[in-house]
Structure formats: C-alpha cells, structure tokens
Amino acid sequence: MPCANARKKNTREKFFVSILLPQAVTLMRHHMFPASPMFLQTAYRIKLLEFYKKLFMTGHLANQAFAKACAKLHMYEKVERLRITFANAFFAYLEVLTKAEELSIAEHQHTI
C-alpha cells in the first residue's frame, strides 16, 4: 500500500504546514487546537485534549465513549461528527507533540 502511505504522509506534512497559517496560530494563542488542518471551523481546547490524553494513555478510553459523554453533557445531537472531529484533533495534537519533542531532542543533541 505505498499509495495510501504516501497520501497519509502528505496529509501530515500539510497539517504541519497549515499549523503555521495565521488562523491556526490565532487558535493556538487562545489555547485551542484545530480539528482539521485545512478547515478551522472546529477546534478544541488544549486542556480538553490533554485531559483525554491522560484518560486514553492510562485507561484506553475509547474516543466514541468520550465523544458520546461530551455530547450528552452539552446536549449536542451530532455525536458522530463530534467523534470524528475530536479524533482528528486528538491524533493530530499527539503528532504535533511528538514532532516538537523530536525537534527538541535533535536540537539538544546538536548543541552538545
């Protein structure tokens, strides 16, 4: 499946480039993370992403269950849309954290 992998890598690269767009930077300044690299209408608070990250890493809480609970709490009817956009934001957020850590480690090793 080289085609699928190339497409996935290209999407990731677009995401990292789009994070530098002014709208995405504005979201980040307000402690928000976009659910999509190209369409910034939906964003989630970074604290919420961090909260879910802790739940996910310790108890492997499913995204579907988390989205359903959030939707019920906020009386939001489009649970599937919430699940998809939240998953997109969460996994992109994890990728950004990983990339930032890799860059930090590389920079630190370069200065030694």
N, C-alpha and C positions, 0 to 999 in steps of 0.2 A: 503494500500500500504506500508506495513512495508519493503518490499524488496527494493522498489525504494528509500525510505528514508534512509535506511541503506547504499545503494550504494552511494547516494548523500553525506552522512556524511563521508564515506570512501574516496570519491574523495576530499572533503575539507581537510581532515587530510593529504592526500597525498600531496595536494598543499602546506600546511604549512610546511611539512617536506621538500618538494622539494625546497622551498624558501631558505633553508639553504645550498643547493648544491652550490659548488663553481661557477658554471656558472651563476646561478641566482644571487648570491652575486655580481659577476662582473657586471652584468646588472644593479643591484641596485646602485652600485657605480658610474655608468655612467648615473644615473637618468633615467633608463629605467625599465619597468615592463614587465615581460614575458606574452605572450598571452596564454600560456599553461604551466602547471606545469611540464610536462614531456618533451616536445619538445620546446626548447628555440630558435628556428629559428626566430620567430616573437616576437617583443617586441615594446612597445610604450613608448614614453617619458612621464614621470610622470606629467610634466606640461600640456600635452595634456589631460591626464586622469583627472587632476584637473579642467581644463577648461571645459571639458564635464560634470564633476560632477556638476559644478555651473550651466551650462545650464540645465542639467537634473533635478536638485533639484528646480530650480526656474520656469522653463517653461515646464518641462516634454518633452524635445526634444527627439524624437524617435531616437534610435540607427541607424535605417535604413536610416533616412534622413541625419543624421550626417555622416555616412559612405559614402553615395552617394555623399554628398558635398565634402568630403575629396578626394574621388576617382576622382571626376571631376577636382578638383583643381590640383591634382598631375597626371592627365591623366593615372590613374590606371584602368585597364579594369575588374579586378576581384572583382567587388563590393560586391558580396555575401560572398566571402572569407574574405574580409576586414570587413564586417559587423559582421561576426561570430567571427573572431579573436579579433576584438575590443571589442565586447560584453563580450567575455570570460575574456579578460584582465581587463575590467572596473569592472565587478561584482566581480572578484577575488580581485582586488585592494580595492574595498569597504569592502570586508570581512576581508582583512588584516588590514585595518584601524580600523574597528570595533573591531577586536580581540586585536589589540595593545591598543586601548582605554580601553577595558575591563581589560586587564592585568595591565595597568597603574592605573586604579581606584582601582583594587584589591590590588595592591602593596601599594598605598597611604593609603587605609583603614587599611592595615595590620600594617603600621608604626605609625598609630595614637593610 
